Amino acid sequence: MIRIIMHGCRGRMGQAILNTIRNQNQESELFRLVAGIDSKVDGGEDYPAFQQLDQCEMEADVLIDFSHHTSVPGVLDYCIKQNLPVVIATTGLDEGEKLALAQASAQIPVFHSANMSIGINTIAKLMETLIPAIEKDFNI
């Protein structure tokens, strides 16, 4: 079982992941939410929830971040201190935040994808094939 800290747990994607975790077959539980982090937690959550990452002392196997790009440096610092792998799915990273990802990846496992949707990733993969095939005949 993989123990997850969900950073951005009250956002749309955070809620989608939480619902997926809740709806899994309890007999073959693959994932467990050990904590949620979001500035909008209100105490009504049915899991340990914190407004700030540094308040969380839960043990986990991975932190998933679907928050705001300005949170990325703090998330990376936390994960480095905890020696915790991280999935960064936050969009809009600036060059400094991208550099921080690269530097963190020398110390901990880092997976970054600016867009996790199947549709966008399928289109991106198709474009990798399509563009070389048509660029001779078309001005893209």
Summary of the structure (lengths in Angstrom):
residues: 140
radius of gyration: 17.5
end to end distance: 46.4
largest distance: 59.3
contacts: 378
relative contact order: 0.13
helix: 41%
strand: 18%
